Amino acid sequence: MPDILHWLGVTKIHRLISMSDMKYDAIVGSGIEVVERIPIPEHMIPDDARVEIDAKTAAGYWNPYETPEEVQARLANTTGKVRAMLLLLLMMFLVLLLLH
């Protein structure tokens, strides 16, 4: 990803909105300065996307609002189909992380 940014002449990103540590590390590691890392505003996360955000946070993605442990504890109290779906998503993200 940083290759295209260098090609476009980007040397500094003032405000980066991304939960991905891999993207952040790649950008900074390539010599592009990131002045401020901005979290995704909570009010802009639709209800139907909450599952994905929680699974990413539980898997270790950057989230200044909650730690992975806090999300995992909250998800442990979820019941029924939603809990099964959340656990499945969490396992899928963990497998993807291990493959990288």
N, CA, C and O atoms as a GROMACS GRO file, in nm:
protein
  400
    1MET      N    1   0.080  -0.120   0.000
    1MET     CA    2   0.000   0.000   0.000
    1MET      C    3   0.085   0.127   0.000
    1MET      O    4   0.050   0.221  -0.072
    2PRO      N    5   0.194   0.134   0.078
    2PRO     CA    6   0.272   0.257   0.077
    2PRO      C    7   0.333   0.290  -0.059
    2PRO      O    8   0.361   0.407  -0.087
    3ASP      N    9   0.355   0.189  -0.144
    3ASP     CA   10   0.415   0.215  -0.275
    3ASP      C   11   0.334   0.318  -0.354
    3ASP      O   12   0.391   0.411  -0.411
    4ILE      N   13   0.204   0.301  -0.358
    4ILE     CA   14   0.121   0.394  -0.434
    4ILE      C   15   0.123   0.532  -0.368
    4ILE      O   16   0.117   0.634  -0.438
    5LEU      N   17   0.131   0.537  -0.236
    5LEU     CA   18   0.138   0.666  -0.167
    5LEU      C   19   0.268   0.739  -0.202
    5LEU      O   20   0.268   0.860  -0.225
    6HIS      N   21   0.379   0.664  -0.207
    6HIS     CA   22   0.506   0.724  -0.247
    6HIS      C   23   0.499   0.771  -0.392
    6HIS      O   24   0.546   0.879  -0.426
    7TRP      N   25   0.441   0.689  -0.477
    7TRP     CA   26   0.428   0.724  -0.619
    7TRP      C   27   0.347   0.854  -0.636
    7TRP      O   28   0.376   0.935  -0.724
    8LEU      N   29   0.246   0.872  -0.550
    8LEU     CA   30   0.165   0.994  -0.554
    8LEU      C   31   0.234   1.112  -0.485
    8LEU      O   32   0.183   1.224  -0.487
    9GLY      N   33   0.349   1.088  -0.423
    9GLY     CA   34   0.422   1.196  -0.358
    9GLY      C   35   0.382   1.224  -0.215
    9GLY      O   36   0.416   1.329  -0.161
   10VAL      N   37   0.311   1.133  -0.154
   10VAL     CA   38   0.266   1.152  -0.015
   10VAL      C   39   0.385   1.132   0.079
   10VAL      O   40   0.450   1.027   0.076
   11THR      N   41   0.413   1.230   0.163
   11THR     CA   42   0.519   1.219   0.262
   11THR      C   43   0.466   1.232   0.405
   11THR      O   44   0.535   1.199   0.501
   12LYS      N   45   0.341   1.279   0.417
   12LYS     CA   46   0.282   1.298   0.550
   12LYS      C   47   0.131   1.278   0.540
   12LYS      O   48   0.066   1.325   0.447
   13ILE      N   49   0.075   1.206   0.639
   13ILE     CA   50  -0.069   1.190   0.652
   13ILE      C   51  -0.107   1.257   0.783
   13ILE      O   52  -0.062   1.215   0.890
   14HIS      N   53  -0.188   1.360   0.775
   14HIS     CA   54  -0.222   1.435   0.895
   14HIS      C   55  -0.319   1.360   0.986
   14HIS      O   56  -0.303   1.362   1.108
   15ARG      N   57  -0.419   1.295   0.927
   15ARG     CA   58  -0.519   1.223   1.007
   15ARG      C   59  -0.549   1.090   0.939
   15ARG      O   60  -0.608   1.087   0.831
   16LEU      N   61  -0.508   0.980   1.001
   16LEU     CA   62  -0.530   0.846   0.946
   16LEU      C   63  -0.644   0.780   1.021
   16LEU      O   64  -0.640   0.768   1.143
   17ILE      N   65  -0.746   0.737   0.947
   17ILE     CA   66  -0.858   0.664   1.007
   17ILE      C   67  -0.848   0.520   0.960
   17ILE      O   68  -0.882   0.489   0.845
   18SER      N   69  -0.803   0.432   1.047
   18SER     CA   70  -0.791   0.290   1.016
   18SER      C   71  -0.770   0.214   1.146
   18SER      O   72  -0.698   0.260   1.235
   19MET      N   73  -0.833   0.098   1.158
   19MET     CA   74  -0.812   0.012   1.273
   19MET      C   75  -0.694  -0.082   1.252
   19MET      O   76  -0.647  -0.147   1.346
   20SER      N   77  -0.646  -0.090   1.129
   20SER     CA   78  -0.546  -0.189   1.093
   20SER      C   79  -0.406  -0.147   1.134
   20SER      O   80  -0.352  -0.048   1.084
   21ASP      N   81  -0.347  -0.222   1.227
   21ASP     CA   82  -0.208  -0.198   1.265
   21ASP      C   83  -0.114  -0.231   1.150
   21ASP      O   84  -0.009  -0.170   1.135
   22MET      N   85  -0.152  -0.329   1.067
   22MET     CA   86  -0.068  -0.366   0.953
   22MET      C   87  -0.055  -0.250   0.856
   22MET      O   88   0.055  -0.221   0.808
   23LYS      N   89  -0.166  -0.182   0.826
   23LYS     CA   90  -0.160  -0.066   0.737
   23LYS      C   91  -0.078   0.046   0.799
   23LYS      O   92   0.009   0.104   0.734
   24TYR      N   93  -0.107   0.075   0.925
   24TYR     CA   94  -0.034   0.181   0.995
   24TYR      C   95   0.116   0.153   0.996
   24TYR      O   96   0.196   0.239   0.961
   25ASP      N   97   0.153   0.031   1.035
   25ASP     CA   98   0.295  -0.006   1.042
   25ASP      C   99   0.362   0.002   0.905
   25ASP      O  100   0.477   0.045   0.894
   26ALA      N  101   0.290  -0.040   0.800
   26ALA     CA  102   0.346  -0.035   0.665
   26ALA      C  103   0.369   0.109   0.620
   26ALA      O  104   0.472   0.141   0.561
   27ILE      N  105   0.272   0.195   0.649
   27ILE     CA  106   0.284   0.335   0.609
   27ILE      C  107   0.399   0.402   0.684
   27ILE      O  108   0.484   0.466   0.622
   28VAL      N  109   0.402   0.388   0.815
   28VAL     CA  110   0.507   0.450   0.896
   28VAL      C  111   0.643   0.388   0.865
   28VAL      O  112   0.744   0.458   0.857
   29GLY      N  113   0.645   0.257   0.847
   29GLY     CA  114   0.770   0.187   0.817
   29GLY      C  115   0.831   0.226   0.683
   29GLY      O  116   0.951   0.209   0.662
   30SER      N  117   0.748   0.278   0.594
   30SER     CA  118   0.799   0.319   0.463
   30SER      C  119   0.848   0.464   0.464
   30SER      O  120   0.892   0.516   0.361
   31GLY      N  121   0.839   0.529   0.580
   31GLY     CA  122   0.891   0.664   0.591
   31GLY      C  123   0.787   0.774   0.580
   31GLY      O  124   0.822   0.892   0.582
   32ILE      N  125   0.660   0.738   0.570
   32ILE     CA  126   0.553   0.839   0.565
   32ILE      C  127   0.512   0.871   0.708
   32ILE      O  128   0.480   0.781   0.787
   33GLU      N  129   0.514   0.998   0.741
   33GLU     CA  130   0.478   1.042   0.876
   33GLU      C  131   0.326   1.041   0.894
   33GLU      O  132   0.253   1.093   0.810
   34VAL      N  133   0.279   0.983   1.005
   34VAL     CA  134   0.138   0.990   1.042
   34VAL      C  135   0.131   1.079   1.165
   34VAL      O  136   0.180   1.043   1.272
   35VAL      N  137   0.068   1.195   1.150
   35VAL     CA  138   0.061   1.293   1.257
   35VAL      C  139  -0.036   1.248   1.366
   35VAL      O  140  -0.005   1.256   1.485
   36GLU      N  141  -0.154   1.201   1.325
   36GLU     CA  142  -0.257   1.164   1.422
   36GLU      C  143  -0.335   1.044   1.370
   36GLU      O  144  -0.375   1.040   1.254
   37ARG      N  145  -0.355   0.949   1.457
   37ARG     CA  146  -0.436   0.831   1.422
   37ARG      C  147  -0.574   0.851   1.484
   37ARG      O  148  -0.587   0.864   1.605
   38ILE      N  149  -0.676   0.853   1.400
   38ILE     CA  150  -0.812   0.885   1.441
   38ILE      C  151  -0.896   0.757   1.448
   38ILE      O  152  -0.898   0.680   1.352
   39PRO      N  153  -0.965   0.734   1.559
   39PRO     CA  154  -1.055   0.617   1.565
   39PRO      C  155  -1.181   0.642   1.481
   39PRO      O  156  -1.220   0.756   1.457
   40ILE      N  157  -1.241   0.535   1.438
   40ILE     CA  158  -1.369   0.547   1.368
   40ILE      C  159  -1.470   0.599   1.470
   40ILE      O  160  -1.488   0.536   1.575
   41PRO      N  161  -1.536   0.712   1.444
   41PRO     CA  162  -1.631   0.766   1.541
   41PRO      C  163  -1.742   0.665   1.571
   41PRO      O  164  -1.805   0.612   1.480
   42GLU      N  165  -1.765   0.641   1.699
   42GLU     CA  166  -1.866   0.542   1.742
   42GLU      C  167  -2.003   0.569   1.681
   42GLU      O  168  -2.073   0.475   1.643
   43HIS      N  169  -2.042   0.695   1.671
   43HIS     CA  170  -2.176   0.728   1.619
   43HIS      C  171  -2.188   0.699   1.469
   43HIS      O  172  -2.298   0.699   1.414
   44MET      N  173  -2.074   0.675   1.403
   44MET     CA  174  -2.078   0.647   1.259
   44MET      C  175  -2.076   0.497   1.227
   44MET      O  176  -2.081   0.458   1.111
   45ILE      N  177  -2.068   0.414   1.331
   45ILE     CA  178  -2.068   0.269   1.310
   45ILE      C  179  -2.212   0.220   1.313
   45ILE      O  180  -2.277   0.226   1.418
   46PRO      N  181  -2.264   0.172   1.199
   46PRO     CA  182  -2.402   0.124   1.196
   46PRO      C  183  -2.419   0.002   1.287
   46PRO      O  184  -2.323  -0.072   1.311
   47ASP      N  185  -2.538  -0.019   1.337
   47ASP     CA  186  -2.565  -0.133   1.425
   47ASP      C  187  -2.526  -0.265   1.360
   47ASP      O  188  -2.474  -0.354   1.428
   48ASP      N  189  -2.551  -0.278   1.230
   48ASP     CA  190  -2.520  -0.406   1.165
   48ASP      C  191  -2.370  -0.424   1.140
   48ASP      O  192  -2.329  -0.532   1.097
   49ALA      N  193  -2.289  -0.323   1.166
   49ALA     CA  194  -2.143  -0.335   1.153
   49ALA      C  195  -2.076  -0.354   1.288
   49ALA      O  196  -1.955  -0.378   1.295
   50ARG      N  197  -2.153  -0.342   1.395
   50ARG     CA  198  -2.097  -0.354   1.530
   50ARG      C  199  -2.028  -0.488   1.551
   50ARG      O  200  -1.924  -0.496   1.617
   51VAL      N  201  -2.086  -0.594   1.496
   51VAL     CA  202  -2.029  -0.729   1.511
   51VAL      C  203  -1.888  -0.733   1.453
   51VAL      O  204  -1.797  -0.787   1.514
   52GLU      N  205  -1.872  -0.676   1.335
   52GLU     CA  206  -1.741  -0.677   1.270
   52GLU      C  207  -1.639  -0.596   1.350
   52GLU      O  208  -1.526  -0.640   1.368
   53ILE      N  209  -1.678  -0.479   1.396
   53ILE     CA  210  -1.588  -0.394   1.474
   53ILE      C  211  -1.549  -0.465   1.604
   53ILE      O  212  -1.432  -0.463   1.642
   54ASP      N  213  -1.645  -0.527   1.671
   54ASP     CA  214  -1.616  -0.600   1.795
   54ASP      C  215  -1.521  -0.716   1.770
   54ASP      O  216  -1.428  -0.739   1.847
   55ALA      N  217  -1.545  -0.790   1.662
   55ALA     CA  218  -1.459  -0.904   1.630
   55ALA      C  219  -1.317  -0.856   1.600
   55ALA      O  220  -1.220  -0.919   1.643
   56LYS      N  221  -1.305  -0.746   1.526
   56LYS     CA  222  -1.171  -0.694   1.495
   56LYS      C  223  -1.101  -0.648   1.623
   56LYS      O  224  -0.982  -0.676   1.642
   57THR      N  225  -1.172  -0.579   1.710
   57THR     CA  226  -1.112  -0.533   1.835
   57THR      C  227  -1.071  -0.652   1.921
   57THR      O  228  -0.962  -0.653   1.978
   58ALA      N  229  -1.157  -0.751   1.931
   58ALA     CA  230  -1.126  -0.870   2.010
   58ALA      C  231  -1.005  -0.944   1.954
   58ALA      O  232  -0.932  -1.009   2.029
   59ALA      N  233  -0.984  -0.933   1.823
   59ALA     CA  234  -0.870  -0.998   1.759
   59ALA      C  235  -0.743  -0.914   1.768
   59ALA      O  236  -0.637  -0.957   1.722
   60GLY      N  237  -0.752  -0.795   1.827
   60GLY     CA  238  -0.633  -0.714   1.849
   60GLY      C  239  -0.618  -0.592   1.762
   60GLY      O  240  -0.516  -0.523   1.771
   61TYR      N  241  -0.715  -0.561   1.677
   61TYR     CA  242  -0.708  -0.440   1.596
   61TYR      C  243  -0.711  -0.318   1.688
   61TYR      O  244  -0.764  -0.324   1.799
   62TRP      N  245  -0.654  -0.207   1.639
   62TRP     CA  246  -0.647  -0.083   1.718
   62TRP      C  247  -0.785  -0.026   1.741
   62TRP      O  248  -0.861  -0.005   1.647
   63ASN      N  249  -0.817   0.001   1.866
   63ASN     CA  250  -0.944   0.062   1.903
   63ASN      C  251  -0.923   0.133   2.037
   63ASN      O  252  -0.910   0.067   2.140
   64PRO      N  253  -0.919   0.267   2.037
   64PRO     CA  254  -0.891   0.338   2.162
   64PRO      C  255  -1.008   0.337   2.261
   64PRO      O  256  -0.991   0.378   2.376
   65TYR      N  257  -1.126   0.292   2.218
   65TYR     CA  258  -1.243   0.293   2.306
   65TYR      C  259  -1.245   0.175   2.401
   65TYR      O  260  -1.286   0.189   2.516
   66GLU      N  261  -1.201   0.057   2.354
   66GLU     CA  262  -1.203  -0.064   2.436
   66GLU      C  263  -1.080  -0.148   2.407
   66GLU      O  264  -1.029  -0.148   2.295
   67THR      N  265  -1.033  -0.219   2.508
   67THR     CA  266  -0.923  -0.313   2.487
   67THR      C  267  -0.981  -0.445   2.434
   67THR      O  268  -1.101  -0.470   2.449
   68PRO      N  269  -0.898  -0.528   2.373
   68PRO     CA  270  -0.948  -0.659   2.329
   68PRO      C  271  -1.010  -0.738   2.444
   68PRO      O  272  -1.109  -0.809   2.425
   69GLU      N  273  -0.952  -0.727   2.563
   69GLU     CA  274  -1.004  -0.800   2.680
   69GLU      C  275  -1.142  -0.750   2.720
   69GLU      O  276  -1.228  -0.829   2.758
   70GLU      N  277  -1.164  -0.620   2.713
   70GLU     CA  278  -1.295  -0.564   2.746
   70GLU      C  279  -1.402  -0.611   2.648
   70GLU      O  280  -1.514  -0.643   2.687
   71VAL      N  281  -1.366  -0.615   2.519
   71VAL     CA  282  -1.462  -0.661   2.418
   71VAL      C  283  -1.491  -0.809   2.438
   71VAL      O  284  -1.607  -0.851   2.430
   72GLN      N  285  -1.387  -0.888   2.464
   72GLN     CA  286  -1.407  -1.032   2.484
   72GLN      C  287  -1.496  -1.056   2.606
   72GLN      O  288  -1.582  -1.145   2.603
   73ALA      N  289  -1.477  -0.980   2.712
   73ALA     CA  290  -1.561  -0.995   2.832
   73ALA      C  291  -1.706  -0.958   2.801
   73ALA      O  292  -1.799  -1.026   2.846
   74ARG      N  293  -1.726  -0.851   2.724
   74ARG     CA  294  -1.862  -0.810   2.687
   74ARG      C  295  -1.926  -0.916   2.598
   74ARG      O  296  -2.044  -0.947   2.613
   75LEU      N  297  -1.848  -0.971   2.504
   75LEU     CA  298  -1.902  -1.071   2.412
   75LEU      C  299  -1.933  -1.202   2.484
   75LEU      O  300  -2.020  -1.277   2.441
   76ALA      N  301  -1.863  -1.229   2.593
   76ALA     CA  302  -1.887  -1.352   2.669
   76ALA      C  303  -2.028  -1.355   2.727
   76ALA      O  304  -2.082  -1.463   2.754
   77ASN      N  305  -2.087  -1.238   2.746
   77ASN     CA  306  -2.222  -1.230   2.802
   77ASN      C  307  -2.331  -1.233   2.694
   77ASN      O  308  -2.450  -1.231   2.726
   78THR      N  309  -2.290  -1.237   2.568
   78THR     CA  310  -2.385  -1.241   2.458
   78THR      C  311  -2.443  -1.382   2.449
   78THR      O  312  -2.370  -1.480   2.470
   79THR      N  313  -2.573  -1.394   2.419
   79THR     CA  314  -2.635  -1.526   2.414
   79THR      C  315  -2.699  -1.553   2.279
   79THR      O  316  -2.718  -1.462   2.198
   80GLY      N  317  -2.731  -1.679   2.258
   80GLY     CA  318  -2.806  -1.720   2.139
   80GLY      C  319  -2.724  -1.717   2.011
   80GLY      O  320  -2.602  -1.732   2.014
   81LYS      N  321  -2.794  -1.699   1.899
   81LYS     CA  322  -2.731  -1.701   1.767
   81LYS      C  323  -2.626  -1.592   1.752
   81LYS      O  324  -2.525  -1.611   1.686
   82VAL      N  325  -2.652  -1.478   1.814
   82VAL     CA  326  -2.557  -1.367   1.803
   82VAL      C  327  -2.423  -1.407   1.863
   82VAL      O  328  -2.318  -1.378   1.806
   83ARG      N  329  -2.426  -1.474   1.977
   83ARG     CA  330  -2.301  -1.517   2.041
   83ARG      C  331  -2.226  -1.614   1.952
   83ARG      O  332  -2.105  -1.602   1.934
   84ALA      N  333  -2.296  -1.710   1.896
   84ALA     CA  334  -2.232  -1.807   1.808
   84ALA      C  335  -2.171  -1.738   1.686
   84ALA      O  336  -2.060  -1.772   1.645
   85MET      N  337  -2.243  -1.642   1.630
   85MET     CA  338  -2.192  -1.570   1.514
   85MET      C  339  -2.069  -1.488   1.551
   85MET      O  340  -1.972  -1.484   1.475
   86LEU      N  341  -2.071  -1.423   1.666
   86LEU     CA  342  -1.957  -1.344   1.710
   86LEU      C  343  -1.835  -1.431   1.734
   86LEU      O  344  -1.723  -1.396   1.695
   87LEU      N  345  -1.855  -1.545   1.797
   87LEU     CA  346  -1.744  -1.636   1.820
   87LEU      C  347  -1.687  -1.689   1.690
   87LEU      O  348  -1.565  -1.703   1.676
   88LEU      N  349  -1.773  -1.718   1.594
   88LEU     CA  350  -1.727  -1.764   1.463
   88LEU      C  351  -1.646  -1.656   1.394
   88LEU      O  352  -1.539  -1.684   1.339
   89LEU      N  353  -1.695  -1.533   1.395
   89LEU     CA  354  -1.621  -1.421   1.334
   89LEU      C  355  -1.486  -1.401   1.403
   89LEU      O  356  -1.385  -1.378   1.337
   90LEU      N  357  -1.485  -1.409   1.534
   90LEU     CA  358  -1.361  -1.393   1.608
   90LEU      C  359  -1.261  -1.501   1.569
   90LEU      O  360  -1.144  -1.471   1.547
   91MET      N  361  -1.305  -1.624   1.560
   91MET     CA  362  -1.216  -1.733   1.520
   91MET      C  363  -1.164  -1.712   1.378
   91MET      O  364  -1.046  -1.738   1.351
   92MET      N  365  -1.250  -1.665   1.288
   92MET     CA  366  -1.206  -1.641   1.150
   92MET      C  367  -1.098  -1.533   1.146
   92MET      O  368  -0.998  -1.548   1.075
   93PHE      N  369  -1.116  -1.425   1.220
   93PHE     CA  370  -1.017  -1.318   1.224
   93PHE      C  371  -0.886  -1.367   1.283
   93PHE      O  372  -0.778  -1.332   1.234
   94LEU      N  373  -0.893  -1.448   1.389
   94LEU     CA  374  -0.772  -1.499   1.450
   94LEU      C  375  -0.696  -1.589   1.352
   94LEU      O  376  -0.573  -1.583   1.345
   95VAL      N  377  -0.767  -1.671   1.278
   95VAL     CA  378  -0.703  -1.757   1.178
   95VAL      C  379  -0.637  -1.671   1.070
   95VAL      O  380  -0.524  -1.699   1.030
   96LEU      N  381  -0.706  -1.569   1.025
   96LEU     CA  382  -0.648  -1.480   0.924
   96LEU      C  383  -0.522  -1.411   0.977
   96LEU      O  384  -0.424  -1.396   0.904
   97LEU      N  385  -0.525  -1.369   1.102
   97LEU     CA  386  -0.407  -1.306   1.160
   97LEU      C  387  -0.290  -1.403   1.169
   97LEU      O  388  -0.176  -1.364   1.144
   98LEU      N  389  -0.319  -1.527   1.203
   98LEU     CA  390  -0.212  -1.626   1.213
   98LEU      C  391  -0.152  -1.660   1.076
   98LEU      O  392  -0.035  -1.698   1.068
   99LEU      N  393  -0.231  -1.647   0.970
   99LEU     CA  394  -0.182  -1.679   0.837
   99LEU      C  395  -0.089  -1.572   0.783
   99LEU      O  396  -0.012  -1.597   0.690
  100HIS      N  397  -0.095  -1.452   0.840
  100HIS     CA  398  -0.009  -1.343   0.790
  100HIS      C  399   0.123  -1.350   0.850
  100HIS      O  400   0.209  -1.267   0.821
   0.00000   0.00000   0.00000
